[in-house]
Amino acid sequence: MQLENDLHQEVLNLSTEILNDIELDNLPFSKILYKGLRLARLKNDFELISWLNYELQGYSDKNDNSTEKNNALTKSGRFTHGTDENGKTKTQYYIKSVPELEAQIDSTKQIMNNIKLPTSFEGNMILLAIQRVENKLANSRSFITENINVINRVKSNFYNYVIKIYYETKFQNYTHSLFFSLKKEVDKKLYEINPDIIKQFVSVYDRLSANNEVEWSQAMSTCRNIIKCFADKVFPSSNEKYKCKNGRELDIKDNHYKNRIIAYVDSRIDGDKKILLESRFSDLLIRIQKIHDILSNGTHNSGFNYTDIQMCIMQTYFLLGDLINL
């Protein structure tokens, strides 16, 4: 679990760093893409690794007609549609790598900075020379703009990917923290009610790890025992019937643990929490009945798959968590 938490934190830190680099324009984009490769490795995202490798190495290999190459070109938006002299649609692909595009932009800027207006010509010749310089500058600016547009399309798509990872990881960290904080509190209260409940949950998890339907059925049976053990502590059995606040009478003998839990919930609907608990009462009744039915059927029915068993165990735990906080 600690290794998983460390990995999540590393992914969060790296994605934050990449977003800052892009937003603040701290580094050449090619350098940022190498950080993206590390992020992809941490996420085991092989599609992203393939895409970024193309961006860093280019798409010039004419023998490469792979789906991965086409997907990368599409993901980067490295094409424009136009028409040829016959009016037919023509697609132009930009195949140079990001480092190559950046290098060409830098070298073109240097050339532009070194261009000087002619001073040795006179009359019409100087006008012609100036026009040539202006044309060269205009072509250079157009070339730079075209390359920057290609990089910006790649950058925009890469940014959207990273920010998605950032928010997913941040939310996951919040939910992990929240869940384990609540779990710690629930476990403490369950232990105070009856230490055997925690021990039986451990037994359930052990049985769940076995690739055996018999063990899974035993896990379901143990969950039912857990609920009964809980009922025994919070609302002991009695030969006398329990009268609910709505007038309904419940048999609360030893084997009717479901009724005893319902009676426990009904008995808690009082005082400052009355309005809140009344609104939750119906939901809790449905959940108690549903879990009871599933657990009763699960111990005799092999039709449940592994996910069904997992969900049932979790619902048992969450139900007890809700009940102890009434």
Summary of the structure (lengths in Angstrom):
residues: 326
radius of gyration: 33.8
end to end distance: 30.5
largest distance: 119.4
contacts: 883
relative contact order: 0.07
helix: 75%
strand: 4%
